[in-house]
Amino acid sequence: MRYIRQALALMREERLYSAMYIAGTALAVAFVMMIAEVYYVMVADIAPEVRRSTTYYQDHLTLKNNEGYLQPITHEMYRDLFQTMKTPECMTAELELWSNVSFFVTMPDSIHEQSTRVKMTDANFFHFYQFCFIEGAPFTKDDFDNGRNNVVITEQLRDQIFGHEQKGLGQTLTLNHRLFRICGVVETPSTLTDKCVADIWMPYTYNGLMRDVGYVLDQPLDLTISVPDNKRDAFMQELKDVEARYNAVHKDSPVIIGDRIKSHYKQVWEGVNYIFDTWDENLFWYITPAALLLLLVPALNLSGMVASRMERRLPEIAIRKTFGANRRTLLGEVMMENLVLTIIGGIVGLCLAWTALYGWRDWVFDLFSSNYRIYGTVPLLKGEMFFGPAVFLIALTVCCVLNVLAATLPAWFSLRKPIVESMSLKK
């Protein structure tokens, strides 16, 4: 506490120096934290994607007889092979939609139509992803097994179709000229949670709509699997067992099941590789220099300010040395004084980063992520995307690194000067 009080007293005495130090720190922290926040939003367990840390994706199998040729996962494979697995905590499947397939909701005037995003999923989808239901509930396993036309929609779409004051539960909507019954309404998710985001969710077993665009039930599925940390080895072994059972029956077309599976972190990392147009082994040499520059350049400027301030304080330091203060104590005081300024600057910088992310969210996330759903939209940002233990830990680490780089060397060299030389500087 004594060090903190002393640091605050020095801030009041040297207001211009303190303001410049805080501003320099704030800008450095803001730039670093903007990038850190973008990737935190991409990898953290954020609702509805609360299982990211344990999530794996499987979209295809690899055929052994044809190197590099991919075998799509069908509904039959999902039901007979993957759903029999014991190690996954939860699993869901989504019908892979062609990029040229469009869905349009008919508006209340029965004339205008609105383009909408549709996900065709199984009954486990709303157990895997934790949506906040405002009305009703998800479609059931019975709805899925019987291919009923029950759908879940977002609050935003409900308001656009029926208005703010009307409920959507039990109502019908017209999608591509077919009627669907609304069984649930959820809080509108952010496009930053791109694995689950949509406007409408329906059972992929409902073929009425899909026949219009040439789909049938044996179209490719994308699997999303949640595996607890303590079961990952058992999960990989069970994948090999599933592969062996499948290949024992399909001897003419054996497959490698675990070859195409990837974790959520790996998928995000591959997206970063795509942005930087490089490979995994080279990405380190792109990110590290950029991060060092963001910290080193302001640290050098701050270091010059600290050195100038230490020169002015040399007579004071010399007097304290004559009364028995050792070099370690004096260095600790200087470091603490600068740490207080750095933390204040870090808090200001973190607030600047949050403000910039919110104000420029339509292009910042598009610039640093490979999420194509963000392009041309203004993503919804929620409080949990800004606040999290990892965010504050990163900010604190950045502040400490800046403090060490900026204050240690100037203070160390100043404290090494003899007492007589320091006293001679007093005018």
C-alpha positions in Angstrom: 0.0 0.0 0.0 2.9 2.4 0.7 4.2 2.0 -2.8 0.7 2.6 -4.3 0.2 5.8 -2.2 3.7 7.0 -3.2 2.9 6.3 -6.9 -0.4 8.2 -6.7 1.4 11.1 -5.0 3.9 11.2 -7.8 1.1 11.1 -10.4 -0.4 14.3 -8.8 3.0 16.0 -8.8 3.9 15.1 -12.4 0.5 15.2 -14.2 1.8 15.7 -17.7 4.2 12.8 -17.4 1.5 10.6 -15.9 -1.0 11.5 -18.6 1.5 10.8 -21.4 2.5 7.5 -19.8 -1.1 6.4 -19.4 -2.0 7.4 -22.9 0.9 5.6 -24.4 0.1 2.4 -22.5 -3.6 2.7 -23.3 -3.0 2.8 -27.1 -0.6 -0.2 -27.0 -3.0 -2.2 -24.9 -6.0 -1.2 -27.0 -4.3 -2.5 -30.2 -3.3 -5.8 -28.6 -6.6 -6.3 -26.9 -8.6 -5.7 -30.0 -6.9 -8.7 -31.7 -7.1 -10.8 -28.5 -10.8 -10.0 -28.1 -11.5 -11.1 -31.7 -9.9 -14.5 -31.2 -11.4 -14.8 -27.7 -14.9 -14.5 -29.2 -13.9 -17.2 -31.7 -12.7 -19.8 -29.2 -14.3 -19.1 -25.9 -17.3 -21.1 -24.6 -19.9 -18.4 -25.5 -23.7 -19.1 -25.6 -25.2 -20.8 -27.6 -21.8 -22.5 -28.4 -21.0 -23.4 -24.8 -19.1 -26.6 -25.7 -16.4 -25.1 -27.9 -13.6 -26.3 -25.7 -14.7 -30.0 -26.0 -16.1 -29.8 -29.6 -14.9 -31.8 -32.6 -16.2 -31.6 -36.2 -16.5 -34.5 -38.7 -17.7 -33.7 -42.2 -16.4 -36.6 -44.3 -14.6 -40.0 -44.2 -11.5 -40.7 -46.2 -11.6 -43.7 -48.6 -8.6 -46.0 -48.2 -8.7 -47.3 -51.8 -8.7 -43.8 -53.3 -6.1 -41.6 -51.7 -7.6 -38.2 -50.9 -11.1 -39.1 -52.0 -13.7 -38.2 -49.5 -16.8 -40.2 -48.6 -19.7 -38.1 -47.3 -21.5 -39.1 -44.0 -25.1 -40.1 -44.6 -28.0 -40.3 -42.3 -27.6 -44.1 -42.2 -24.0 -43.9 -41.1 -24.8 -41.3 -38.5 -27.6 -43.5 -37.1 -25.9 -46.9 -37.2 -22.3 -46.0 -36.5 -21.8 -42.6 -34.7 -24.9 -42.6 -32.6 -23.8 -46.0 -31.1 -20.7 -44.4 -29.6 -20.5 -44.2 -25.8 -17.7 -41.7 -25.2 -19.2 -38.5 -26.7 -21.0 -36.3 -24.2 -23.3 -35.1 -26.9 -23.6 -35.3 -30.7 -25.6 -33.5 -33.4 -25.8 -33.6 -37.2 -26.7 -31.0 -39.7 -27.6 -31.4 -43.4 -25.0 -29.9 -45.6 -26.8 -27.4 -47.8 -25.6 -26.3 -51.2 -24.4 -22.8 -51.4 -26.8 -22.0 -54.3 -29.9 -23.1 -52.3 -32.0 -20.1 -51.3 -34.8 -19.9 -48.8 -37.4 -17.1 -48.7 -40.1 -16.4 -46.0 -43.3 -14.9 -47.3 -44.2 -11.7 -45.4 -47.6 -10.9 -44.0 -48.7 -9.0 -47.1 -48.4 -12.3 -49.0 -46.5 -10.4 -51.7 -43.0 -9.6 -50.5 -40.5 -12.3 -49.6 -37.4 -12.1 -47.4 -34.3 -14.1 -47.7 -33.6 -16.2 -44.6 -30.9 -18.6 -43.3 -32.1 -22.2 -42.6 -30.4 -25.0 -40.7 -31.7 -28.5 -41.1 -30.6 -30.4 -38.0 -31.5 -33.4 -35.8 -33.3 -33.4 -32.4 -30.0 -33.2 -30.4 -29.2 -29.8 -31.9 -30.8 -27.8 -29.1 -29.3 -29.9 -26.5 -25.8 -29.5 -27.9 -26.2 -25.7 -28.3 -27.8 -23.8 -25.4 -30.3 -21.3 -26.9 -32.4 -19.1 -24.7 -36.0 -20.0 -25.6 -38.4 -17.1 -25.3 -41.4 -19.1 -26.4 -42.1 -22.8 -26.7 -39.5 -25.5 -27.0 -37.3 -27.3 -29.6 -38.8 -29.8 -32.0 -38.8 -33.2 -30.4 -37.2 -36.6 -31.4 -40.7 -37.7 -32.4 -41.0 -34.7 -34.7 -37.6 -35.6 -36.2 -38.3 -39.3 -36.6 -41.5 -38.6 -38.4 -40.2 -35.7 -40.5 -42.8 -33.2 -39.2 -42.7 -29.6 -40.4 -42.2 -28.0 -36.9 -39.6 -25.3 -36.8 -37.8 -23.0 -34.4 -37.3 -19.4 -35.4 -35.4 -16.4 -33.9 -37.0 -13.5 -32.0 -35.9 -11.2 -34.8 -37.7 -13.1 -37.5 -40.8 -13.4 -35.4 -40.9 -9.7 -35.0 -40.4 -9.1 -38.7 -43.3 -11.5 -39.6 -45.8 -11.0 -36.8 -44.7 -7.8 -35.1 -43.3 -7.1 -31.6 -46.6 -7.7 -29.7 -47.7 -11.0 -31.2 -46.5 -14.4 -30.1 -45.0 -16.8 -32.7 -45.7 -20.0 -30.8 -48.3 -22.1 -32.7 -48.3 -19.7 -35.7 -47.5 -20.8 -39.2 -45.0 -19.3 -41.6 -44.6 -19.8 -45.3 -41.1 -20.8 -46.4 -40.5 -21.4 -50.1 -44.3 -21.6 -50.5 -44.6 -24.4 -47.9 -46.3 -24.0 -44.5 -44.4 -24.7 -41.3 -45.6 -24.6 -37.7 -43.6 -22.6 -35.2 -42.9 -24.7 -32.1 -40.3 -22.4 -30.5 -38.8 -18.9 -30.6 -35.2 -18.3 -29.4 -33.2 -15.2 -28.6 -31.5 -14.1 -31.8 -27.9 -15.5 -31.8 -24.9 -13.5 -33.0 -23.4 -14.3 -36.3 -20.1 -14.6 -34.4 -21.4 -18.0 -33.2 -21.3 -19.2 -36.7 -21.7 -23.0 -36.1 -25.2 -22.7 -34.9 -26.5 -19.3 -36.2 -29.6 -19.3 -38.4 -33.0 -17.7 -38.7 -34.9 -21.0 -38.9 -34.1 -24.5 -37.6 -36.0 -27.6 -38.8 -35.6 -31.4 -38.8 -33.5 -32.5 -41.8 -35.8 -35.5 -42.1 -38.5 -33.2 -43.5 -38.2 -33.9 -47.2 -41.1 -31.9 -48.5 -39.1 -28.7 -48.8 -35.9 -30.3 -50.0 -37.5 -32.2 -52.9 -38.1 -28.8 -54.5 -34.3 -28.2 -54.7 -33.3 -31.8 -55.4 -32.5 -33.0 -51.9 -33.2 -36.4 -50.4 -32.4 -37.9 -47.0 -29.0 -39.5 -48.1 -27.4 -36.1 -48.6 -24.1 -35.4 -46.7 -24.2 -34.6 -43.0 -21.8 -32.5 -40.9 -21.3 -34.0 -37.4 -20.5 -32.0 -34.3 -19.3 -34.0 -31.3 -18.6 -33.0 -27.7 -16.0 -35.1 -25.9 -15.0 -34.4 -22.3 -11.3 -33.8 -21.8 -10.8 -37.0 -19.7 -12.3 -39.1 -22.5 -10.4 -37.9 -25.5 -8.1 -41.0 -25.7 -11.1 -43.3 -25.3 -12.9 -41.4 -27.9 -10.1 -41.8 -30.5 -10.0 -45.5 -29.7 -13.7 -45.8 -30.1 -13.4 -44.1 -33.5 -11.0 -46.8 -34.5 -13.4 -49.5 -33.3 -16.3 -47.8 -35.3 -13.9 -47.8 -38.4 -13.1 -51.5 -38.0 -16.8 -52.4 -37.7 -17.6 -50.4 -40.8 -14.7 -51.8 -42.9 -15.6 -55.4 -41.9 -18.9 -54.9 -43.6 -17.7 -52.7 -46.5 -14.6 -54.5 -47.5 -14.7 -53.1 -51.1 -14.7 -49.5 -49.9 -12.8 -49.3 -46.5 -12.6 -45.8 -44.9 -10.6 -43.9 -42.4 -13.1 -42.3 -40.0 -10.7 -40.4 -37.7 -8.8 -38.8 -40.5 -11.2 -35.9 -41.1 -12.0 -35.0 -37.5 -10.8 -31.8 -36.0 -11.2 -29.8 -32.8 -12.8 -26.4 -32.6 -9.4 -24.8 -31.8 -7.8 -26.5 -34.8 -10.6 -25.2 -37.1 -10.1 -21.7 -35.8 -6.3 -22.0 -36.3 -6.8 -23.1 -39.9 -8.9 -20.0 -40.4 -6.1 -17.9 -39.1 -3.7 -19.6 -41.5 -6.1 -18.8 -44.3 -6.2 -15.1 -43.3 -2.4 -14.8 -43.2 -2.0 -17.0 -46.3 0.5 -19.4 -44.7 0.9 -22.8 -43.1 0.9 -23.8 -39.4 4.6 -23.9 -39.1 5.0 -20.5 -40.6 2.2 -18.7 -38.8 4.3 -18.2 -35.7 6.7 -16.1 -37.6 3.9 -13.8 -38.7 2.1 -13.4 -35.4 5.1 -13.1 -33.1 6.8 -10.1 -34.8 3.5 -8.3 -35.1 2.7 -8.8 -31.3 6.3 -7.7 -30.4 6.1 -4.6 -32.5 2.8 -3.7 -30.9 4.4 -3.9 -27.5 8.1 -3.0 -28.2 7.6 0.3 -30.0 5.4 1.9 -27.3 7.7 0.3 -24.6 10.7 2.1 -26.1 8.9 5.4 -26.1 7.8 4.9 -22.5 11.3 3.7 -21.6 12.7 7.1 -22.8 10.2 8.9 -20.6 11.1 6.8 -17.6 14.8 7.4 -18.2 14.3 11.2 -18.3 12.3 11.0 -15.1 14.9 8.9 -13.4 17.6 11.5 -14.3 15.5 14.2 -12.5 15.1 11.9 -9.4 18.8 11.0 -9.1 19.5 13.5 -6.3 16.5 12.2 -4.3 17.7 8.6 -4.9 21.2 9.5 -3.8 19.9 10.9 -0.5 17.9 7.8 0.2 21.0 5.7 -0.5 23.0 7.6 2.1 20.2 6.8 4.7 20.5 3.0 3.9 18.1 2.3 1.1 19.4 -0.5 -1.0 19.3 -0.8 -4.8 16.7 -3.6 -4.7 14.2 -1.6 -2.6 14.6 1.5 -4.8 14.1 -0.6 -8.0 11.0 -2.2 -6.5 9.5 1.2 -5.8 10.2 2.5 -9.3 8.7 -0.7 -10.8 5.6 -0.4 -8.6 5.2 3.2 -9.5 5.3 2.4 -13.1 3.1 -0.7 -12.7 0.3 1.5 -11.2 0.5 3.8 -14.2 0.6 0.8 -16.5 -2.4 -0.8 -15.0 -4.4 2.4 -15.2 -3.3 2.8 -18.8 -4.3 -0.9 -19.3 -7.8 -0.3 -18.0 -8.2 2.7 -20.2 -6.8 0.7 -23.2 -9.2 -2.2 -22.5 -12.1 0.2 -22.5 -10.8 1.8 -25.8 -10.6 -1.7 -27.3 -14.2 -2.6 -26.3 -15.4 0.8 -27.6 -13.6 0.3 -30.9 -14.8 -3.3 -31.3 -18.4 -2.3 -30.7 -18.2 0.7 -33.0 -16.3 -1.0 -35.8 -17.6 -4.6 -35.3 -18.9 -4.7 -38.9 -15.3 -4.9 -40.3 -12.9 -5.7 -37.4 -14.3 -9.3 -37.0 -14.4 -9.7 -40.8 -10.8 -8.6 -41.1 -9.4 -11.0 -38.4 -11.6 -14.0 -38.8 -12.6 -16.5 -41.6 -16.3 -16.4 -40.6 -18.0 -15.7 -44.0 -21.3 -15.1 -42.2 -20.0 -11.8 -40.8 -19.3 -10.3 -44.3 -21.8 -7.5 -45.1 -23.5 -7.7 -41.7 -23.2 -6.0 -38.3 -22.7 -8.8 -35.8 -24.5 -8.8 -32.5 -22.2 -8.4 -29.6 -23.2 -9.5 -26.1 -21.7 -8.8 -22.7 -20.2 -12.3 -22.2 -18.1 -11.7 -25.4 -16.3 -8.8 -23.7 -16.0 -10.1 -20.1 -14.2 -13.3 -19.3 -11.2 -14.5 -17.1 -9.1 -15.0 -20.2 -9.6 -11.4 -21.4 -8.4 -9.9 -18.1 -5.5 -12.3 -17.8 -4.3 -11.3 -21.3 -4.7 -7.6 -20.4 -2.8 -8.0 -17.2 0.0 -9.9 -18.9 0.3 -7.2 -21.6 0.5 -4.6 -18.9 3.2 -6.4 -16.9 5.2 -7.0 -20.1 5.0 -3.3 -21.0 6.0 -2.3 -17.4 9.0 -4.6 -17.4 10.2 -3.5 -20.9 9.6 0.2 -20.2 10.8 0.6 -16.6 13.4 -2.0 -15.7 16.4 -1.0 -17.8 16.3 2.8 -17.3 15.8 2.4 -13.5 18.5 -0.2 -13.2 21.1 1.9 -15.0 20.1 5.0 -13.0 20.4 3.2 -9.7 23.9 1.9 -10.6 25.3 5.4 -10.6 27.5 6.3 -7.5 26.0 8.5 -4.8 28.5 11.3 -5.3 27.7 11.5 -9.1 24.0 11.5 -8.4 24.3 14.2 -5.7 26.4 16.4 -8.1 23.4 16.7 -10.4 21.4 18.6 -7.8 21.3 22.3 -8.7 
